[in-house]
Protein backbone atom coordinates (compact mmCIF):
# COMPACT_ATOMS: atom_id res chain seq x y z
CA UNK A 1 0.00 0.00 0.00
CA UNK A 2 2.81 2.37 0.92
CA UNK A 3 4.28 1.60 -2.46
CA UNK A 4 1.19 2.75 -4.30
CA UNK A 5 1.50 6.12 -2.63
CA UNK A 6 5.20 6.42 -3.27
CA UNK A 7 4.81 5.72 -6.99
CA UNK A 8 1.45 7.21 -7.85
CA UNK A 9 1.26 10.37 -5.76
CA UNK A 10 4.20 12.13 -7.46
CA UNK A 11 2.73 11.28 -10.87
CA UNK A 12 -0.63 12.63 -9.75
CA UNK A 13 1.04 15.80 -8.49
CA UNK A 14 2.75 16.14 -11.85
CA UNK A 15 -0.60 15.86 -13.60
CA UNK A 16 -2.07 18.55 -11.33
CA UNK A 17 0.92 20.86 -11.86
CA UNK A 18 0.52 20.61 -15.60
CA UNK A 19 -2.91 22.26 -15.20
CA UNK A 20 -1.69 25.14 -13.03
CA UNK A 21 -0.56 28.65 -13.87
CA UNK A 22 3.16 29.28 -14.16
CA UNK A 23 5.01 31.52 -11.82
CA UNK A 24 7.78 33.63 -13.31
CA UNK A 25 11.13 31.75 -13.04
CA UNK A 26 9.98 28.46 -11.58
CA UNK A 27 7.20 27.28 -9.33
CA UNK A 28 3.45 27.49 -9.82
CA UNK A 29 0.44 29.53 -8.87
CA UNK A 30 -2.49 27.43 -7.69
CA UNK A 31 -4.94 28.45 -10.34
CA UNK A 32 -6.42 26.16 -12.97
CA UNK A 33 -5.17 26.81 -16.48
CA UNK A 34 -4.77 24.99 -19.77
CA UNK A 35 -1.91 27.26 -20.82
CA UNK A 36 0.74 24.53 -20.70
CA UNK A 37 -1.05 22.22 -23.14
CA UNK A 38 -2.14 25.20 -25.19
CA UNK A 39 1.49 26.25 -25.53
CA UNK A 40 2.52 22.74 -26.59
CA UNK A 41 -0.09 22.25 -29.31
CA UNK A 42 -1.40 25.67 -30.28
CA UNK A 43 0.06 28.60 -32.12
CA UNK A 44 -1.85 31.81 -31.51
CA UNK A 45 0.05 34.28 -33.62
CA UNK A 46 2.46 36.99 -32.61
CA UNK A 47 0.22 38.68 -30.05
CA UNK A 48 -1.44 35.50 -28.83
CA UNK A 49 -4.93 36.56 -29.80
CA UNK A 50 -5.54 34.47 -32.90
CA UNK A 51 -7.53 31.22 -32.85
CA UNK A 52 -5.57 28.02 -32.31
CA UNK A 53 -3.63 26.69 -35.27
CA UNK A 54 -1.23 23.80 -34.85
CA UNK A 55 2.08 24.77 -33.23
CA UNK A 56 4.79 22.67 -34.85
CA UNK A 57 7.84 23.59 -32.72
CA UNK A 58 7.19 21.15 -29.88
CA UNK A 59 5.50 18.52 -31.98
CA UNK A 60 8.62 18.55 -34.15
CA UNK A 61 10.85 18.13 -31.09
CA UNK A 62 8.69 15.22 -30.01
CA UNK A 63 8.78 13.76 -33.51
CA UNK A 64 12.57 14.13 -33.64
CA UNK A 65 12.84 12.30 -30.31
CA UNK A 66 10.82 9.41 -31.70
CA UNK A 67 12.90 9.36 -34.86
CA UNK A 68 16.23 9.48 -32.96
CA UNK A 69 15.16 6.80 -30.49
CA UNK A 70 13.94 4.66 -33.39
CA UNK A 71 17.25 4.98 -35.24
CA UNK A 72 19.18 4.10 -32.07
CA UNK A 73 16.92 1.08 -31.55
CA UNK A 74 17.47 -0.14 -35.10
CA UNK A 75 21.22 0.29 -34.75
CA UNK A 76 21.27 -1.68 -31.49
CA UNK A 77 19.16 -4.40 -33.06
CA UNK A 78 21.56 -4.79 -35.98
CA UNK A 79 24.57 -5.13 -33.66
CA UNK A 80 22.76 -6.65 -30.69
CA UNK A 81 20.95 -9.54 -32.34
CA UNK A 82 24.03 -11.30 -33.78
CA UNK A 83 25.84 -10.71 -30.49
CA UNK A 84 23.02 -12.17 -28.42
CA UNK A 85 22.74 -15.13 -30.79
CA UNK A 86 26.46 -15.75 -30.73
CA UNK A 87 26.58 -15.70 -26.93
CA UNK A 88 23.56 -17.99 -26.61
CA UNK A 89 25.20 -20.60 -28.83
CA UNK A 90 28.46 -20.71 -26.84
CA UNK A 91 29.10 -23.65 -24.48
CA UNK A 92 27.01 -23.27 -21.35
CA UNK A 93 30.00 -22.77 -19.10
CA UNK A 94 31.33 -19.62 -20.80
CA UNK A 95 27.99 -17.92 -21.41
CA UNK A 96 27.87 -16.13 -18.03
CA UNK A 97 31.29 -14.63 -18.74
CA UNK A 98 30.07 -13.17 -22.04
CA UNK A 99 26.91 -11.89 -20.41
CA UNK A 100 28.99 -10.32 -17.66
CA UNK A 101 31.16 -8.60 -20.29
CA UNK A 102 28.05 -7.13 -21.88
CA UNK A 103 26.58 -5.96 -18.56
CA UNK A 104 29.66 -4.21 -17.10
CA UNK A 105 29.37 -1.08 -19.25
CA UNK A 106 25.73 -0.70 -18.22
CA UNK A 107 26.82 -0.24 -14.62
CA UNK A 108 29.34 2.42 -15.51
CA UNK A 109 28.04 5.93 -14.99
CA UNK A 110 25.95 7.01 -17.98
CA UNK A 111 27.37 10.51 -17.78
CA UNK A 112 30.92 9.19 -17.94
CA UNK A 113 30.05 6.94 -20.86
CA UNK A 114 28.49 9.83 -22.77
CA UNK A 115 31.46 12.07 -22.05
CA UNK A 116 33.78 9.27 -23.21
CA UNK A 117 31.79 8.97 -26.40
CA UNK A 118 32.08 12.69 -26.98
CA UNK A 119 35.80 12.56 -26.30
CA UNK A 120 36.22 9.80 -28.84
CA UNK A 121 34.09 11.35 -31.59
CA UNK A 122 35.58 14.87 -31.37
CA UNK A 123 36.83 16.49 -34.58
CA UNK A 124 40.42 15.89 -33.48
CA UNK A 125 39.65 12.92 -31.25
CA UNK A 126 40.99 9.36 -31.34
CA UNK A 127 38.48 8.06 -33.88
CA UNK A 128 39.33 10.73 -36.42
CA UNK A 129 43.05 10.35 -35.70
CA UNK A 130 42.80 6.67 -36.42
CA UNK A 131 40.79 7.11 -39.60
CA UNK A 132 43.17 9.82 -40.84
CA UNK A 133 46.25 7.78 -40.03
CA UNK A 134 44.97 4.75 -41.90
CA UNK A 135 44.09 6.98 -44.84
CA UNK A 136 40.40 6.02 -44.92
CA UNK A 137 39.46 9.68 -44.84
CA UNK A 138 41.33 12.85 -45.74
CA UNK A 139 39.43 15.34 -43.60
CA UNK A 140 38.24 14.73 -40.06
CA UNK A 141 34.60 13.66 -39.86
CA UNK A 142 32.41 16.16 -38.06
CA UNK A 143 30.27 13.89 -35.94
CA UNK A 144 29.72 15.79 -32.70
CA UNK A 145 26.70 18.12 -32.79
CA UNK A 146 24.89 16.12 -35.44
CA UNK A 147 21.82 13.93 -35.24
CA UNK A 148 24.02 10.97 -35.97
CA UNK A 149 26.16 11.64 -32.88
CA UNK A 150 23.01 11.57 -30.74
CA UNK A 151 21.94 8.28 -32.33
CA UNK A 152 25.38 6.82 -31.66
CA UNK A 153 25.26 8.05 -28.08
CA UNK A 154 21.82 6.56 -27.44
CA UNK A 155 22.82 3.32 -29.13
CA UNK A 156 25.92 3.15 -26.98
CA UNK A 157 23.99 3.96 -23.79
CA UNK A 158 21.38 1.24 -24.12
CA UNK A 159 23.01 -1.50 -26.24
CA UNK A 160 23.20 -3.99 -23.32
CA UNK A 161 19.40 -3.69 -22.94
CA UNK A 162 19.02 -5.04 -26.46
CA UNK A 163 21.45 -7.92 -26.07
CA UNK A 164 20.22 -9.36 -22.77
CA UNK A 165 16.53 -10.12 -23.52
CA UNK A 166 17.35 -11.50 -26.97
CA UNK A 167 20.04 -13.66 -25.41
CA UNK A 168 17.54 -14.95 -22.87
CA UNK A 169 15.05 -16.04 -25.53
CA UNK A 170 17.62 -17.54 -27.93
CA UNK A 171 19.02 -19.53 -25.01
CA UNK A 172 15.60 -21.04 -24.37
CA UNK A 173 15.05 -21.77 -28.07
CA UNK A 174 14.98 -25.44 -29.00
CA UNK A 175 17.46 -25.92 -31.84
CA UNK A 176 15.81 -29.20 -32.78
CA UNK A 177 13.28 -27.00 -34.59
CA UNK A 178 16.03 -25.59 -36.77
CA UNK A 179 17.34 -29.09 -37.34
CA UNK A 180 13.92 -30.21 -38.46
CA UNK A 181 13.65 -27.29 -40.88
CA UNK A 182 17.09 -28.03 -42.28
CA UNK A 183 16.14 -31.70 -42.72
CA UNK A 184 13.27 -30.46 -44.83
CA UNK A 185 15.76 -28.67 -47.07
CA UNK A 186 15.36 -25.19 -45.66
CA UNK A 187 18.52 -23.18 -46.14
CA UNK A 188 20.26 -21.74 -43.13
CA UNK A 189 18.99 -18.21 -43.65
CA UNK A 190 15.46 -19.42 -44.27
CA UNK A 191 15.67 -21.35 -41.01
CA UNK A 192 16.80 -18.23 -39.25
CA UNK A 193 14.13 -16.05 -40.77
CA UNK A 194 11.16 -18.41 -40.71
CA UNK A 195 11.78 -20.52 -37.61
CA UNK A 196 14.17 -18.91 -35.16
CA UNK A 197 13.23 -15.26 -35.43
CA UNK A 198 9.48 -15.86 -35.00
CA UNK A 199 10.27 -18.04 -31.98
CA UNK A 200 12.45 -15.45 -30.26
CA UNK A 201 10.29 -12.49 -31.27
CA UNK A 202 9.15 -11.69 -27.70
CA UNK A 203 12.79 -11.23 -26.69
CA UNK A 204 13.47 -9.02 -29.70
CA UNK A 205 10.45 -6.85 -28.95
CA UNK A 206 11.43 -6.60 -25.29
CA UNK A 207 14.93 -5.51 -26.32
CA UNK A 208 13.55 -2.87 -28.68
CA UNK A 209 11.27 -1.47 -25.95
CA UNK A 210 14.11 -1.39 -23.43
CA UNK A 211 16.23 0.64 -25.83
CA UNK A 212 13.47 2.80 -27.29
CA UNK A 213 11.79 3.94 -24.07
CA UNK A 214 14.84 5.31 -22.24
CA UNK A 215 16.17 6.77 -25.50
CA UNK A 216 12.94 8.66 -26.03
CA UNK A 217 13.26 10.63 -22.81
CA UNK A 218 17.03 10.78 -22.60
CA UNK A 219 18.75 14.01 -21.78
CA UNK A 220 22.49 13.40 -21.60
CA UNK A 221 23.18 12.13 -25.11
CA UNK A 222 21.28 14.89 -26.94
CA UNK A 223 22.63 17.53 -24.59
CA UNK A 224 26.31 16.54 -24.72
CA UNK A 225 26.56 15.04 -28.20
CA UNK A 226 23.85 16.89 -30.09
CA UNK A 227 24.39 20.48 -29.12
CA UNK A 228 21.71 23.14 -29.22
CA UNK A 229 20.33 22.26 -32.63
CA UNK A 230 19.43 18.66 -31.92
CA UNK A 231 17.04 19.19 -29.05
CA UNK A 232 14.99 16.25 -27.83
CA UNK A 233 12.01 16.15 -25.50
CA UNK A 234 14.24 15.37 -22.49
CA UNK A 235 16.18 18.59 -23.02
CA UNK A 236 12.94 20.50 -23.48
CA UNK A 237 11.71 19.26 -20.11
CA UNK A 238 15.01 19.94 -18.39
CA UNK A 239 14.99 23.49 -19.74
CA UNK A 240 11.67 24.20 -18.02
CA UNK A 241 12.94 23.21 -14.57
CA UNK A 242 16.68 23.82 -14.58
CA UNK A 243 17.30 26.11 -17.51
CA UNK A 244 16.21 29.61 -18.36
CA UNK A 245 12.69 28.83 -19.49
CA UNK A 246 11.48 28.27 -15.91
CA UNK A 247 7.98 27.21 -16.90
CA UNK A 248 7.03 24.40 -14.53
CA UNK A 249 3.49 23.70 -15.77
CA UNK A 250 4.78 23.45 -19.32
CA UNK A 251 7.54 21.06 -18.19
CA UNK A 252 4.98 18.98 -16.29
CA UNK A 253 2.72 18.92 -19.35
CA UNK A 254 5.59 17.83 -21.61
CA UNK A 255 6.44 15.09 -19.07
CA UNK A 256 2.81 13.95 -19.02
CA UNK A 257 2.78 13.77 -22.82
CA UNK A 258 6.01 11.76 -22.77
CA UNK A 259 4.70 9.49 -20.02
CA UNK A 260 1.47 8.90 -21.92
CA UNK A 261 3.39 7.97 -25.07
CA UNK A 262 5.54 5.54 -23.08
CA UNK A 263 2.56 3.97 -21.33
CA UNK A 264 0.80 3.44 -24.68
CA UNK A 265 3.90 1.68 -26.01
CA UNK A 266 4.12 -0.47 -22.87
CA UNK A 267 0.45 -1.47 -23.01
CA UNK A 268 0.73 -2.48 -26.68
CA UNK A 269 3.84 -4.43 -25.77
CA UNK A 270 2.20 -6.19 -22.82
CA UNK A 271 -0.75 -7.25 -24.98
CA UNK A 272 1.57 -8.54 -27.69
CA UNK A 273 3.55 -10.52 -25.15
CA UNK A 274 0.36 -12.00 -23.74
CA UNK A 275 -0.74 -13.01 -27.23
CA UNK A 276 2.68 -14.54 -27.96
CA UNK A 277 2.45 -16.51 -24.70
CA UNK A 278 -0.92 -17.85 -25.72
CA UNK A 279 0.36 -18.82 -29.15
CA UNK A 280 3.20 -20.81 -27.61
CA UNK A 281 1.10 -22.73 -25.11
CA UNK B 1 24.71 -32.47 -38.42
CA UNK B 2 27.73 -33.74 -40.25
CA UNK B 3 25.51 -35.12 -42.96
CA UNK B 4 24.53 -31.63 -43.94
CA UNK B 5 28.13 -30.55 -43.86
CA UNK B 6 27.47 -27.45 -41.84
CA UNK B 7 26.43 -26.44 -38.34
CA UNK B 8 22.88 -25.18 -38.24
CA UNK B 9 23.68 -22.98 -35.25
CA UNK B 10 26.59 -21.14 -36.79
CA UNK B 11 26.29 -18.04 -38.93
CA UNK B 12 29.28 -16.44 -40.57
CA UNK B 13 29.50 -12.81 -39.64
CA UNK B 14 28.03 -13.18 -36.17
CA UNK B 15 31.42 -13.51 -34.48
CA UNK B 16 32.74 -10.28 -36.05
CA UNK B 17 29.50 -8.55 -35.01
CA UNK B 18 30.01 -9.74 -31.43
CA UNK B 19 33.57 -8.50 -31.42
CA UNK B 20 32.37 -5.19 -32.86
CA UNK B 21 29.78 -5.00 -30.09
CA UNK B 22 32.35 -5.55 -27.36
CA UNK B 23 34.75 -3.07 -28.98
CA UNK B 24 32.04 -0.41 -29.19
CA UNK B 25 31.08 -0.99 -25.57
CA UNK B 26 34.60 -0.77 -24.24
CA UNK B 27 36.57 1.47 -26.61
CA UNK B 28 35.40 4.83 -25.22
CA UNK B 29 36.03 3.70 -21.65
CA UNK B 30 39.49 2.34 -22.44
CA UNK B 31 40.42 5.49 -24.34
CA UNK B 32 39.36 7.81 -21.52
CA UNK B 33 41.28 5.66 -19.04
CA UNK B 34 44.40 5.79 -21.21
CA UNK B 35 44.16 9.54 -21.76
CA UNK B 36 43.67 10.18 -18.05
CA UNK B 37 47.34 9.20 -17.67
CA UNK B 38 48.41 11.65 -20.34
CA UNK B 39 51.14 14.08 -19.29
CA UNK B 40 49.78 17.01 -21.28
CA UNK B 41 47.77 20.16 -20.76
CA UNK B 42 45.74 19.53 -23.89
CA UNK B 43 43.51 16.52 -24.32
CA UNK B 44 44.58 16.04 -27.94
CA UNK B 45 48.33 15.43 -27.84
CA UNK B 46 49.92 12.44 -26.20
CA UNK B 47 53.01 13.37 -24.19
CA UNK B 48 53.83 10.28 -22.19
CA UNK B 49 52.52 8.64 -19.07
CA UNK B 50 52.10 10.53 -15.83
CA UNK B 51 49.86 10.71 -12.79
CA UNK B 52 49.76 14.50 -12.78
CA UNK B 53 45.99 14.73 -13.37
CA UNK B 54 45.31 12.37 -10.51
CA UNK B 55 47.48 14.58 -8.30
CA UNK B 56 45.58 17.57 -9.70
CA UNK B 57 42.25 16.04 -8.71
CA UNK B 58 43.35 15.78 -5.07
CA UNK B 59 45.47 18.90 -4.70
CA UNK B 60 44.70 21.13 -7.69
CA UNK B 61 42.64 24.35 -7.72
CA UNK B 62 39.37 22.46 -8.14
CA UNK B 63 40.15 19.80 -5.57
CA UNK B 64 38.00 21.33 -2.80
CA UNK B 65 34.94 21.26 -5.02
CA UNK B 66 35.50 17.68 -6.09
CA UNK B 67 36.31 16.46 -2.59
CA UNK B 68 33.07 17.91 -1.28
CA UNK B 69 31.14 16.42 -4.20
CA UNK B 70 32.79 13.04 -3.63
CA UNK B 71 31.94 13.19 0.09
CA UNK B 72 28.29 13.97 -0.75
CA UNK B 73 28.16 11.24 -3.38
CA UNK B 74 29.61 8.50 -1.19
CA UNK B 75 27.68 9.34 1.99
CA UNK B 76 24.43 9.54 0.02
CA UNK B 77 25.20 6.29 -1.78
CA UNK B 78 25.96 4.41 1.44
CA UNK B 79 22.93 5.70 3.37
CA UNK B 80 20.57 5.36 0.40
CA UNK B 81 21.74 1.86 -0.50
CA UNK B 82 21.62 0.76 3.14
CA UNK B 83 18.11 2.08 3.69
CA UNK B 84 16.84 0.77 0.36
CA UNK B 85 18.31 -2.67 1.08
CA UNK B 86 16.74 -2.84 4.53
CA UNK B 87 13.34 -1.78 3.21
CA UNK B 88 13.60 -4.20 0.29
CA UNK B 89 14.51 -7.08 2.58
CA UNK B 90 11.50 -6.42 4.78
CA UNK B 91 9.26 -5.92 1.77
CA UNK B 92 10.48 -9.10 0.09
CA UNK B 93 9.96 -11.08 3.30
CA UNK B 94 6.42 -9.92 3.82
CA UNK B 95 5.33 -9.94 0.19
CA UNK B 96 6.79 -13.28 -0.84
CA UNK B 97 6.17 -15.15 2.40
CA UNK B 98 2.85 -13.67 3.39
CA UNK B 99 1.23 -12.20 0.33
CA UNK B 100 -1.27 -13.60 -2.07
CA UNK B 101 -0.33 -14.02 -5.70
CA UNK B 102 -2.26 -10.96 -6.91
CA UNK B 103 -0.64 -8.71 -4.34
CA UNK B 104 2.74 -10.09 -5.33
CA UNK B 105 2.19 -9.30 -8.99
CA UNK B 106 0.86 -5.84 -8.20
CA UNK B 107 3.82 -4.92 -6.05
CA UNK B 108 6.22 -6.31 -8.64
CA UNK B 109 4.56 -4.15 -11.28
CA UNK B 110 4.74 -1.04 -9.14
CA UNK B 111 8.31 -1.69 -8.09
CA UNK B 112 9.45 -2.18 -11.66
CA UNK B 113 7.57 0.86 -12.95
CA UNK B 114 10.40 3.33 -12.30
CA UNK B 115 12.60 1.01 -14.34
CA UNK B 116 10.31 1.32 -17.34
CA UNK B 117 9.54 5.04 -17.30
CA UNK B 118 12.11 7.50 -18.73
CA UNK B 119 14.23 8.80 -15.89
CA UNK B 120 13.45 12.42 -16.68
CA UNK B 121 9.76 11.82 -15.95
CA UNK B 122 10.66 10.35 -12.57
CA UNK B 123 12.88 13.36 -11.96
CA UNK B 124 10.08 15.83 -12.75
CA UNK B 125 7.60 13.92 -10.60
CA UNK B 126 10.05 13.81 -7.68
CA UNK B 127 10.86 17.51 -7.91
CA UNK B 128 7.19 18.46 -8.05
CA UNK B 129 6.45 16.16 -5.12
CA UNK B 130 9.12 17.79 -2.97
CA UNK B 131 7.98 21.21 -4.05
CA UNK B 132 4.33 20.58 -3.26
CA UNK B 133 5.04 19.37 0.27
CA UNK B 134 7.35 22.32 0.83
CA UNK B 135 10.61 20.40 1.17
CA UNK B 136 13.56 22.76 0.65
CA UNK B 137 15.96 21.34 -1.91
CA UNK B 138 19.38 20.29 -0.65
CA UNK B 139 21.32 17.29 0.63
CA UNK B 140 18.24 15.76 2.23
CA UNK B 141 16.07 15.86 -0.89
CA UNK B 142 18.83 14.13 -2.85
CA UNK B 143 19.06 11.47 -0.15
CA UNK B 144 15.32 10.79 -0.03
CA UNK B 145 15.08 10.65 -3.83
CA UNK B 146 18.02 8.25 -3.98
CA UNK B 147 16.48 5.93 -1.39
CA UNK B 148 13.30 5.86 -3.48
CA UNK B 149 14.87 5.03 -6.82
CA UNK B 150 17.36 2.56 -5.30
CA UNK B 151 14.55 0.35 -3.98
CA UNK B 152 13.74 -1.42 -7.29
CA UNK B 153 17.40 -2.23 -7.85
CA UNK B 154 17.85 -3.56 -4.33
CA UNK B 155 14.51 -5.39 -4.38
CA UNK B 156 15.09 -7.43 -7.55
CA UNK B 157 18.07 -9.58 -6.43
CA UNK B 158 16.72 -9.90 -2.89
CA UNK B 159 13.29 -11.06 -4.10
CA UNK B 160 14.90 -13.45 -6.59
CA UNK B 161 16.98 -14.97 -3.79
CA UNK B 162 13.98 -15.13 -1.48
CA UNK B 163 11.93 -17.00 -4.03
CA UNK B 164 14.63 -19.68 -4.19
CA UNK B 165 14.41 -20.41 -0.46
CA UNK B 166 11.77 -22.94 0.57
CA UNK B 167 9.87 -21.99 3.71
CA UNK B 168 10.60 -25.46 5.14
CA UNK B 169 13.78 -24.08 6.72
CA UNK B 170 11.87 -21.62 8.86
CA UNK B 171 9.24 -24.25 9.57
CA UNK B 172 11.95 -26.55 10.87
CA UNK B 173 13.37 -23.79 13.07
CA UNK B 174 9.91 -23.01 14.43
CA UNK B 175 9.31 -26.71 15.12
CA UNK B 176 12.49 -26.70 17.17
CA UNK B 177 11.07 -23.94 19.38
CA UNK B 178 12.81 -20.99 17.75
CA UNK B 179 10.85 -17.77 18.06
CA UNK B 180 9.68 -16.12 14.86
CA UNK B 181 12.34 -13.52 15.30
CA UNK B 182 15.07 -16.13 15.74
CA UNK B 183 13.85 -18.00 12.68
CA UNK B 184 14.21 -14.79 10.71
CA UNK B 185 17.59 -13.60 12.00
CA UNK B 186 19.28 -16.99 12.39
CA UNK B 187 17.87 -18.92 9.41
CA UNK B 188 16.30 -16.74 6.76
CA UNK B 189 18.61 -13.75 6.93
CA UNK B 190 21.89 -15.69 6.51
CA UNK B 191 20.37 -17.61 3.62
CA UNK B 192 19.29 -14.38 1.96
CA UNK B 193 22.67 -12.74 2.47
CA UNK B 194 24.03 -13.15 -1.10
CA UNK B 195 20.91 -11.50 -2.49
CA UNK B 196 21.12 -8.74 0.10
CA UNK B 197 24.78 -8.07 -0.65
CA UNK B 198 24.28 -7.85 -4.39
CA UNK B 199 21.17 -5.75 -3.85
CA UNK B 200 23.18 -3.35 -1.71
CA UNK B 201 26.05 -3.13 -4.19
CA UNK B 202 23.76 -2.51 -7.17
CA UNK B 203 21.82 0.15 -5.26
CA UNK B 204 25.12 1.73 -4.24
CA UNK B 205 26.30 2.00 -7.86
CA UNK B 206 22.95 3.29 -9.06
CA UNK B 207 23.00 5.99 -6.42
CA UNK B 208 26.62 6.90 -7.07
CA UNK B 209 25.97 7.16 -10.80
CA UNK B 210 22.73 9.04 -10.89
CA UNK B 211 22.76 12.33 -12.68
CA UNK B 212 19.28 13.13 -14.02
CA UNK B 213 17.25 12.89 -10.82
CA UNK B 214 19.99 14.40 -8.65
CA UNK B 215 20.28 17.32 -11.03
CA UNK B 216 16.58 18.02 -10.61
CA UNK B 217 16.24 17.69 -6.85
CA UNK B 218 19.55 19.14 -5.68
CA UNK B 219 19.53 22.61 -4.23
CA UNK B 220 21.86 25.35 -5.38
CA UNK B 221 25.40 24.71 -4.18
CA UNK B 222 24.97 21.05 -3.25
CA UNK B 223 26.80 18.90 -5.80
CA UNK B 224 27.41 15.20 -6.18
CA UNK B 225 30.22 13.87 -8.34
CA UNK B 226 28.11 13.41 -11.49
CA UNK B 227 26.57 16.89 -11.27
CA UNK B 228 30.01 18.41 -10.60
CA UNK B 229 31.44 16.51 -13.58
CA UNK B 230 28.54 17.61 -15.77
CA UNK B 231 29.07 21.23 -14.78
CA UNK B 232 32.77 20.98 -15.60
CA UNK B 233 32.21 19.17 -18.91
CA UNK B 234 29.90 21.95 -20.06
CA UNK B 235 33.06 24.10 -20.26
CA UNK B 236 34.88 21.43 -22.26
CA UNK B 237 36.48 18.08 -21.41
CA UNK B 238 39.60 18.63 -19.32
CA UNK B 239 42.22 16.05 -18.34
CA UNK B 240 41.34 16.18 -14.64
CA UNK B 241 37.76 15.22 -15.52
CA UNK B 242 39.12 12.15 -17.25
CA UNK B 243 41.08 11.23 -14.14
CA UNK B 244 37.96 11.53 -11.95
CA UNK B 245 35.91 9.60 -14.49
CA UNK B 246 38.48 6.82 -14.54
CA UNK B 247 38.38 6.53 -10.76
CA UNK B 248 34.58 6.42 -10.69
CA UNK B 249 34.64 3.88 -13.49
CA UNK B 250 37.00 1.75 -11.41
CA UNK B 251 34.68 1.90 -8.40
CA UNK B 252 31.67 0.84 -10.49
CA UNK B 253 33.46 -2.05 -12.15
CA UNK B 254 34.84 -3.22 -8.81
CA UNK B 255 31.36 -3.21 -7.24
CA UNK B 256 29.75 -5.10 -10.13
CA UNK B 257 32.55 -7.65 -10.11
CA UNK B 258 32.16 -8.26 -6.38
CA UNK B 259 28.40 -8.58 -6.82
CA UNK B 260 28.94 -11.06 -9.67
CA UNK B 261 31.26 -13.26 -7.66
CA UNK B 262 29.09 -13.14 -4.54
CA UNK B 263 26.15 -14.54 -6.52
CA UNK B 264 28.34 -16.97 -8.45
CA UNK B 265 30.09 -18.41 -5.42
CA UNK B 266 26.71 -18.95 -3.89
CA UNK B 267 25.46 -20.97 -6.86
CA UNK B 268 28.39 -23.33 -6.48
CA UNK B 269 27.96 -23.77 -2.73
HADDOCK unambig.tbl for C-alpha pairs under 7 A between the chains (distance, minus, plus):
assign (segid A and resid 10 and name CA) (segid B and resid 125 and name CA) 4.97 0.50 0.50
assign (segid A and resid 10 and name CA) (segid B and resid 126 and name CA) 6.09 0.50 0.50
assign (segid A and resid 10 and name CA) (segid B and resid 129 and name CA) 5.17 0.50 0.50
assign (segid A and resid 11 and name CA) (segid B and resid 125 and name CA) 5.55 0.50 0.50
assign (segid A and resid 13 and name CA) (segid B and resid 128 and name CA) 6.71 0.50 0.50
assign (segid A and resid 13 and name CA) (segid B and resid 129 and name CA) 6.38 0.50 0.50
assign (segid A and resid 14 and name CA) (segid B and resid 125 and name CA) 5.48 0.50 0.50
assign (segid A and resid 14 and name CA) (segid B and resid 128 and name CA) 6.28 0.50 0.50
assign (segid A and resid 79 and name CA) (segid B and resid 17 and name CA) 6.15 0.50 0.50
assign (segid A and resid 79 and name CA) (segid B and resid 21 and name CA) 6.31 0.50 0.50
assign (segid A and resid 82 and name CA) (segid B and resid 14 and name CA) 5.03 0.50 0.50
assign (segid A and resid 82 and name CA) (segid B and resid 17 and name CA) 6.25 0.50 0.50
assign (segid A and resid 82 and name CA) (segid B and resid 18 and name CA) 6.61 0.50 0.50
assign (segid A and resid 83 and name CA) (segid B and resid 14 and name CA) 6.57 0.50 0.50
assign (segid A and resid 83 and name CA) (segid B and resid 17 and name CA) 6.20 0.50 0.50
assign (segid A and resid 83 and name CA) (segid B and resid 18 and name CA) 4.38 0.50 0.50
assign (segid A and resid 83 and name CA) (segid B and resid 21 and name CA) 6.95 0.50 0.50
assign (segid A and resid 86 and name CA) (segid B and resid 14 and name CA) 6.22 0.50 0.50
assign (segid A and resid 86 and name CA) (segid B and resid 15 and name CA) 6.60 0.50 0.50
assign (segid A and resid 104 and name CA) (segid B and resid 253 and name CA) 6.61 0.50 0.50
assign (segid A and resid 105 and name CA) (segid B and resid 25 and name CA) 6.55 0.50 0.50
assign (segid A and resid 107 and name CA) (segid B and resid 252 and name CA) 6.46 0.50 0.50
assign (segid A and resid 108 and name CA) (segid B and resid 249 and name CA) 5.86 0.50 0.50
assign (segid A and resid 108 and name CA) (segid B and resid 252 and name CA) 5.75 0.50 0.50
assign (segid A and resid 108 and name CA) (segid B and resid 253 and name CA) 6.95 0.50 0.50
assign (segid A and resid 109 and name CA) (segid B and resid 209 and name CA) 4.83 0.50 0.50
assign (segid A and resid 111 and name CA) (segid B and resid 226 and name CA) 6.97 0.50 0.50
assign (segid A and resid 112 and name CA) (segid B and resid 245 and name CA) 6.08 0.50 0.50
assign (segid A and resid 113 and name CA) (segid B and resid 29 and name CA) 6.84 0.50 0.50
assign (segid A and resid 116 and name CA) (segid B and resid 28 and name CA) 5.13 0.50 0.50
assign (segid A and resid 116 and name CA) (segid B and resid 29 and name CA) 6.21 0.50 0.50
assign (segid A and resid 116 and name CA) (segid B and resid 32 and name CA) 6.01 0.50 0.50
assign (segid A and resid 117 and name CA) (segid B and resid 28 and name CA) 5.61 0.50 0.50
assign (segid A and resid 120 and name CA) (segid B and resid 28 and name CA) 6.20 0.50 0.50
assign (segid A and resid 124 and name CA) (segid B and resid 44 and name CA) 6.93 0.50 0.50
assign (segid A and resid 125 and name CA) (segid B and resid 44 and name CA) 6.71 0.50 0.50
assign (segid A and resid 156 and name CA) (segid B and resid 25 and name CA) 6.76 0.50 0.50
assign (segid A and resid 179 and name CA) (segid B and resid 8 and name CA) 6.84 0.50 0.50
assign (segid A and resid 188 and name CA) (segid B and resid 8 and name CA) 6.52 0.50 0.50
assign (segid A and resid 213 and name CA) (segid B and resid 118 and name CA) 6.43 0.50 0.50
assign (segid A and resid 214 and name CA) (segid B and resid 118 and name CA) 4.95 0.50 0.50
assign (segid A and resid 217 and name CA) (segid B and resid 118 and name CA) 5.27 0.50 0.50
assign (segid A and resid 217 and name CA) (segid B and resid 120 and name CA) 6.39 0.50 0.50
assign (segid A and resid 234 and name CA) (segid B and resid 120 and name CA) 6.56 0.50 0.50
assign (segid A and resid 252 and name CA) (segid B and resid 124 and name CA) 6.97 0.50 0.50
assign (segid A and resid 255 and name CA) (segid B and resid 121 and name CA) 5.61 0.50 0.50
assign (segid A and resid 259 and name CA) (segid B and resid 121 and name CA) 6.90 0.50 0.50
